[in-house]
Amino acid sequence: MDEWQSIETAPKDGTDILASTARGLMVVVSWLDPTAGDRAQGVPSEPEFGWYMSDGHNDPIHFRAWMSLISWQPLPEPPALTPEA
């Protein structure tokens, strides 16, 4: 896996990334820009620019200041699929 990089260098194009917080929590997040058509993709009705994560069931969850992201790296490749027996 790649080395951790400063969050300031993370892609802001909607790509999912692995990020870490100042408290050591690791999360998968992506940057949302409400002016770039994200509302059509399920962004909350009053979105803010910033890092969001999804719980898989509800609107994306916006990271607040107390959950400061400090570093990131690309997600690893998923495991190869194996044919079922």
DRENTORKOL-3810 file (N, C-alpha, C; in nm, 4 decimals):
REM DRENTORKOL-3810
@n.u->0.0845; n.v->-0.1176; n.w->0.0000; ca.u->0.0000; ca.v->0.0000; ca.w->0.0000; c.u->0.0890; c.v->0.1239; c.w->0.0000
@n.u->0.0366; n.v->0.2311; n.w->-0.0507; ca.u->0.1118; ca.v->0.3557; ca.w->-0.0588; c.u->0.1357; c.v->0.4164; c.w->0.0790
@n.u->0.2282; n.v->0.5088; n.w->0.0851; ca.u->0.2573; ca.v->0.5802; ca.w->0.2082; c.u->0.1473; c.v->0.6829; c.w->0.2362
@n.u->0.1279; n.v->0.7140; n.w->0.3632; ca.u->0.0325; ca.v->0.8180; ca.w->0.4015; c.u->0.0810; c.v->0.9533; c.w->0.3516
@n.u->-0.0129; n.v->1.0339; n.w->0.3034; ca.u->0.0172; ca.v->1.1668; ca.w->0.2521; c.u->-0.0689; c.v->1.2690; c.w->0.3256
@n.u->-0.0280; n.v->1.3939; n.w->0.3238; ca.u->-0.1046; ca.v->1.5011; ca.w->0.3870; c.u->-0.2417; c.v->1.5112; c.w->0.3211
@n.u->-0.3465; n.v->1.5324; n.w->0.4012; ca.u->-0.4824; ca.v->1.5401; ca.w->0.3477; c.u->-0.4967; c.v->1.6545; c.w->0.2462
@n.u->-0.4126; n.v->1.7553; n.w->0.2546; ca.u->-0.4179; ca.v->1.8665; ca.w->0.1591; c.u->-0.3891; c.v->1.8207; c.w->0.0163
@n.u->-0.3230; n.v->1.7059; n.w->0.0006; ca.u->-0.2888; ca.v->1.6567; ca.w->-0.1332; c.u->-0.3907; c.v->1.5563; c.w->-0.1870
@n.u->-0.4942; n.v->1.5257; n.w->-0.1102; ca.u->-0.5932; ca.v->1.4249; ca.w->-0.1512; c.u->-0.6761; c.v->1.4730; c.w->-0.2699
@n.u->-0.7202; n.v->1.3806; n.w->-0.3556; ca.u->-0.8029; ca.v->1.4193; ca.w->-0.4699; c.u->-0.9386; c.v->1.4711; c.w->-0.4245
@n.u->-0.9849; n.v->1.5749; n.w->-0.4905; ca.u->-1.1158; ca.v->1.6332; ca.w->-0.4589; c.u->-1.2074; c.v->1.6205; c.w->-0.5797
@n.u->-1.2099; n.v->1.4982; n.w->-0.6348; ca.u->-1.2905; ca.v->1.4722; ca.w->-0.7538; c.u->-1.3965; c.v->1.3645; c.w->-0.7303
@n.u->-1.4248; n.v->1.3338; n.w->-0.6039; ca.u->-1.5237; ca.v->1.2318; ca.w->-0.5716; c.u->-1.4657; c.v->1.0920; c.w->-0.5535
@n.u->-1.3352; n.v->1.0771; n.w->-0.5709; ca.u->-1.2693; ca.v->0.9482; ca.w->-0.5537; c.u->-1.2720; c.v->0.9058; c.w->-0.4073
@n.u->-1.3096; n.v->0.7813; n.w->-0.3805; ca.u->-1.3018; ca.v->0.7284; ca.w->-0.2442; c.u->-1.1556; c.v->0.7104; c.w->-0.2064
@n.u->-1.1215; n.v->0.7517; n.w->-0.0839; ca.u->-0.9856; ca.v->0.7372; ca.w->-0.0314; c.u->-0.9925; c.v->0.6834; c.w->0.1107
@n.u->-0.8822; n.v->0.6289; n.w->0.1590; ca.u->-0.8684; ca.v->0.5907; ca.w->0.2985; c.u->-0.8033; c.v->0.7083; c.w->0.3700
@n.u->-0.8691; n.v->0.7593; n.w->0.4736; ca.u->-0.8169; ca.v->0.8752; ca.w->0.5455; c.u->-0.8043; c.v->0.8429; c.w->0.6929
@n.u->-0.7170; n.v->0.9169; n.w->0.7618; ca.u->-0.7022; ca.v->0.8999; ca.w->0.9056; c.u->-0.7291; c.v->1.0329; c.w->0.9749
@n.u->-0.7825; n.v->1.0228; n.w->1.0958; ca.u->-0.8123; ca.v->1.1414; ca.w->1.1747; c.u->-0.6996; c.v->1.1680; c.w->1.2729
@n.u->-0.7046; n.v->1.2827; n.w->1.3376; ca.u->-0.6051; ca.v->1.3183; ca.w->1.4382; c.u->-0.6093; c.v->1.2223; c.w->1.5566
@n.u->-0.7205; n.v->1.1502; n.w->1.5728; ca.u->-0.7342; ca.v->1.0550; ca.w->1.6838; c.u->-0.7063; c.v->0.9112; c.w->1.6429
@n.u->-0.6605; n.v->0.8894; n.w->1.5192; ca.u->-0.6207; ca.v->0.7573; ca.w->1.4752; c.u->-0.7301; c.v->0.6725; c.w->1.4118
@n.u->-0.8501; n.v->0.7274; n.w->1.3929; ca.u->-0.9581; ca.v->0.6555; ca.w->1.3265; c.u->-0.9319; c.v->0.6538; c.w->1.1769
@n.u->-0.9503; n.v->0.5384; n.w->1.1112; ca.u->-0.9360; ca.v->0.5303; ca.w->0.9662; c.u->-1.0741; c.v->0.5124; c.w->0.9049
@n.u->-1.1020; n.v->0.5921; n.w->0.8011; ca.u->-1.2332; ca.v->0.5919; ca.w->0.7368; c.u->-1.2179; c.v->0.6054; c.w->0.5859
@n.u->-1.3179; n.v->0.5569; n.w->0.5130; ca.u->-1.3233; ca.v->0.5782; ca.w->0.3688; c.u->-1.4114; c.v->0.7000; c.w->0.3455
@n.u->-1.3573; n.v->0.7989; n.w->0.2751; ca.u->-1.4284; ca.v->0.9238; ca.w->0.2499; c.u->-1.4110; c.v->0.9653; c.w->0.1037
@n.u->-1.4930; n.v->1.0608; n.w->0.0625; ca.u->-1.4746; ca.v->1.1255; ca.w->-0.0671; c.u->-1.5159; c.v->1.2712; c.w->-0.0525
@n.u->-1.4582; n.v->1.3569; n.w->-0.1365; ca.u->-1.4871; ca.v->1.4998; ca.w->-0.1330; c.u->-1.6125; c.v->1.5254; c.w->-0.2148
@n.u->-1.7056; n.v->1.6015; n.w->-0.1590; ca.u->-1.8259; ca.v->1.6388; ca.w->-0.2315; c.u->-1.8302; c.v->1.7894; c.w->-0.2502
@n.u->-1.8645; n.v->1.8280; n.w->-0.3700; ca.u->-1.8784; ca.v->1.9680; ca.w->-0.4069; c.u->-2.0238; c.v->1.9868; c.w->-0.4489
@n.u->-2.1072; n.v->2.0503; n.w->-0.3639; ca.u->-2.2496; ca.v->2.0605; ca.w->-0.3958; c.u->-2.2800; c.v->2.1386; c.w->-0.5222
@n.u->-2.1842; n.v->2.2122; n.w->-0.5746; ca.u->-2.2086; ca.v->2.2854; ca.w->-0.6989; c.u->-2.1748; c.v->2.2011; c.w->-0.8209
@n.u->-2.1235; n.v->2.0808; n.w->-0.7999; ca.u->-2.0811; ca.v->1.9965; ca.w->-0.9122; c.u->-2.1805; c.v->1.8853; c.w->-0.9429
@n.u->-2.3076; n.v->1.9045; n.w->-0.9064; ca.u->-2.4094; ca.v->1.8072; ca.w->-0.9405; c.u->-2.4233; c.v->1.6936; c.w->-0.8430
@n.u->-2.3639; n.v->1.7056; n.w->-0.7228; ca.u->-2.3710; ca.v->1.5968; ca.w->-0.6271; c.u->-2.5105; c.v->1.5772; c.w->-0.5680
@n.u->-2.5954; n.v->1.6812; n.w->-0.5709; ca.u->-2.7301; ca.v->1.6659; ca.w->-0.5144; c.u->-2.8056; c.v->1.5535; c.w->-0.5834
@n.u->-2.7837; n.v->1.5360; n.w->-0.7112; ca.u->-2.8509; ca.v->1.4294; ca.w->-0.7853; c.u->-2.8028; c.v->1.2917; c.w->-0.7415
@n.u->-2.6929; n.v->1.2843; n.w->-0.6692; ca.u->-2.6367; ca.v->1.1566; ca.w->-0.6259; c.u->-2.6642; c.v->1.1294; c.w->-0.4788
@n.u->-2.7668; n.v->1.1944; n.w->-0.4220; ca.u->-2.8062; ca.v->1.1637; ca.w->-0.2856; c.u->-2.7411; c.v->1.2453; c.w->-0.1770
@n.u->-2.6799; n.v->1.3570; n.w->-0.2124; ca.u->-2.6192; ca.v->1.4427; ca.w->-0.1109; c.u->-2.7315; c.v->1.5110; c.w->-0.0329
@n.u->-2.7134; n.v->1.5339; n.w->0.0965; ca.u->-2.8180; ca.v->1.5984; ca.w->0.1761; c.u->-2.8686; c.v->1.7275; c.w->0.1127
@n.u->-2.9890; n.v->1.7681; n.w->0.1503; ca.u->-3.0538; ca.v->1.8833; ca.w->0.0870; c.u->-2.9775; c.v->2.0134; c.w->0.1050
@n.u->-2.8990; n.v->2.0264; n.w->0.2104; ca.u->-2.8181; ca.v->2.1464; ca.w->0.2307; c.u->-2.6724; c.v->2.1070; c.w->0.2483
@n.u->-2.6107; n.v->2.0530; n.w->0.1428; ca.u->-2.4739; ca.v->2.0041; ca.w->0.1573; c.u->-2.3730; c.v->2.1165; c.w->0.1725
@n.u->-2.2611; n.v->2.0811; n.w->0.2292; ca.u->-2.1469; ca.v->2.1705; ca.w->0.2420; c.u->-2.0314; c.v->2.1092; c.w->0.1651
@n.u->-1.9406; n.v->2.1939; n.w->0.1193; ca.u->-1.8188; ca.v->2.1402; ca.w->0.0612; c.u->-1.7486; c.v->2.0601; c.w->0.1688
@n.u->-1.6847; n.v->1.9519; n.w->0.1317; ca.u->-1.6053; ca.v->1.8818; ca.w->0.2302; c.u->-1.6009; c.v->1.7322; c.w->0.2128
@n.u->-1.5410; n.v->1.6685; n.w->0.3125; ca.u->-1.5228; ca.v->1.5245; ca.w->0.3140; c.u->-1.6470; c.v->1.4583; c.w->0.3706
@n.u->-1.6926; n.v->1.3544; n.w->0.3025; ca.u->-1.8113; ca.v->1.2807; ca.w->0.3443; c.u->-1.7795; c.v->1.1317; c.w->0.3466
@n.u->-1.8488; n.v->1.0611; n.w->0.4352; ca.u->-1.8450; ca.v->0.9158; ca.w->0.4341; c.u->-1.9891; c.v->0.8677; c.w->0.4255
@n.u->-2.0086; n.v->0.7446; n.w->0.3882; ca.u->-2.1428; ca.v->0.6889; ca.w->0.3790; c.u->-2.1556; c.v->0.5735; c.w->0.4776
@n.u->-2.2733; n.v->0.5633; n.w->0.5394; ca.u->-2.2978; ca.v->0.4479; ca.w->0.6250; c.u->-2.3686; c.v->0.3382; c.w->0.5469
@n.u->-2.3895; n.v->0.3598; n.w->0.4183; ca.u->-2.4508; ca.v->0.2608; ca.w->0.3320; c.u->-2.6023; c.v->0.2596; c.w->0.3348
@n.u->-2.6618; n.v->0.3423; n.w->0.4206; ca.u->-2.8074; ca.v->0.3419; ca.w->0.4320; c.u->-2.8691; c.v->0.4803; c.w->0.4214
@n.u->-2.8009; n.v->0.5821; n.w->0.4703; ca.u->-2.8573; ca.v->0.7168; ca.w->0.4776; c.u->-2.7785; c.v->0.8136; c.w->0.3908
@n.u->-2.8117; n.v->0.9418; n.w->0.4047; ca.u->-2.7359; ca.v->1.0446; ca.w->0.3343; c.u->-2.5900; c.v->1.0380; c.w->0.3760
@n.u->-2.5015; n.v->1.0829; n.w->0.2891; ca.u->-2.3597; ca.v->1.0890; ca.w->0.3279; c.u->-2.3422; c.v->1.1716; c.w->0.4557
@n.u->-2.2458; n.v->1.1327; n.w->0.5356; ca.u->-2.2194; ca.v->1.1983; ca.w->0.6635; c.u->-2.1010; c.v->1.2925; c.w->0.6462
@n.u->-2.1213; n.v->1.4205; n.w->0.6782; ca.u->-2.0168; ca.v->1.5225; ca.w->0.6634; c.u->-1.9219; c.v->1.5180; c.w->0.7821
@n.u->-1.7930; n.v->1.5218; n.w->0.7545; ca.u->-1.6939; ca.v->1.5264; ca.w->0.8622; c.u->-1.6895; c.v->1.6662; c.w->0.9197
@n.u->-1.6973; n.v->1.6766; n.w->1.0499; ca.u->-1.6930; ca.v->1.8045; ca.w->1.1205; c.u->-1.5523; c.v->1.8284; c.w->1.1733
@n.u->-1.5298; n.v->1.9475; n.w->1.2262; ca.u->-1.3962; ca.v->1.9872; ca.w->1.2723; c.u->-1.3390; c.v->1.8907; c.w->1.3761
@n.u->-1.4218; n.v->1.8371; n.w->1.4668; ca.u->-1.3695; ca.v->1.7477; ca.w->1.5710; c.u->-1.3241; c.v->1.6142; c.w->1.5138
@n.u->-1.3575; n.v->1.5890; n.w->1.3891; ca.u->-1.3150; ca.v->1.4662; ca.w->1.3229; c.u->-1.2106; c.v->1.4988; c.w->1.2159
@n.u->-1.1238; n.v->1.5922; n.w->1.2432; ca.u->-1.0267; ca.v->1.6410; ca.w->1.1461; c.u->-0.9498; c.v->1.5288; c.w->1.0779
@n.u->-0.9499; n.v->1.5313; n.w->0.9467; ca.u->-0.8708; ca.v->1.4371; ca.w->0.8692; c.u->-0.7316; c.v->1.4949; c.w->0.8521
@n.u->-0.6293; n.v->1.4104; n.w->0.8719; ca.u->-0.4923; ca.v->1.4618; ca.w->0.8648; c.u->-0.4095; c.v->1.3974; c.w->0.7542
@n.u->-0.4462; n.v->1.2752; n.w->0.7132; ca.u->-0.3670; ca.v->1.2089; ca.w->0.6095; c.u->-0.4557; c.v->1.1146; c.w->0.5298
@n.u->-0.4015; n.v->1.0691; n.w->0.4162; ca.u->-0.4792; ca.v->0.9831; ca.w->0.3271; c.u->-0.3880; c.v->0.8942; c.w->0.2456
@n.u->-0.4476; n.v->0.7928; n.w->0.1841; ca.u->-0.3807; ca.v->0.7109; ca.w->0.0835; c.u->-0.4890; c.v->0.6479; c.w->-0.0042
@n.u->-0.4523; n.v->0.6061; n.w->-0.1251; ca.u->-0.5509; ca.v->0.5423; ca.w->-0.2123; c.u->-0.6010; c.v->0.4124; c.w->-0.1492
@n.u->-0.7231; n.v->0.3750; n.w->-0.1841; ca.u->-0.7755; ca.v->0.2465; ca.w->-0.1384; c.u->-0.6985; c.v->0.1340; c.w->-0.2063
@n.u->-0.6802; n.v->0.0228; n.w->-0.1376; ca.u->-0.6141; ca.v->-0.0913; ca.w->-0.2026; c.u->-0.7081; c.v->-0.1535; c.w->-0.3058
@n.u->-0.6515; n.v->-0.2315; n.w->-0.3949; ca.u->-0.7328; ca.v->-0.3052; ca.w->-0.4917; c.u->-0.8121; c.v->-0.4124; c.w->-0.4174
@n.u->-0.9375; n.v->-0.4355; n.w->-0.4576; ca.u->-1.0131; ca.v->-0.5438; ca.w->-0.3922; c.u->-0.9536; c.v->-0.6785; c.w->-0.4283
@n.u->-0.9825; n.v->-0.7816; n.w->-0.3470; ca.u->-0.9296; ca.v->-0.9136; ca.w->-0.3794; c.u->-0.9893; c.v->-0.9652; c.w->-0.5092
@n.u->-0.9141; n.v->-1.0491; n.w->-0.5765; ca.u->-0.9626; ca.v->-1.1093; ca.w->-0.7026; c.u->-1.0778; c.v->-1.2029; c.w->-0.6715
@n.u->-1.1763; n.v->-1.2041; n.w->-0.7586; ca.u->-1.2888; ca.v->-1.2951; ca.w->-0.7426; c.u->-1.2454; c.v->-1.4350; c.w->-0.7843
@n.u->-1.2904; n.v->-1.5325; n.w->-0.7081; ca.u->-1.2598; ca.v->-1.6714; ca.w->-0.7440; c.u->-1.3897; c.v->-1.7390; c.w->-0.7840
@n.u->-1.3845; n.v->-1.8259; n.w->-0.8846; ca.u->-1.5065; ca.v->-1.8944; ca.w->-0.9265; c.u->-1.5574; c.v->-1.9842; c.w->-0.8138
@n.u->-1.6899; n.v->-1.9897; n.w->-0.8020; ca.u->-1.7489; ca.v->-2.0774; ca.w->-0.7005; c.u->-1.7373; c.v->-2.2222; c.w->-0.7421
@n.u->-1.7197; n.v->-2.3099; n.w->-0.6454; ca.u->-1.7032; ca.v->-2.4529; ca.w->-0.6730; c.u->-1.8334; c.v->-2.5182; c.w->-0.7120
END
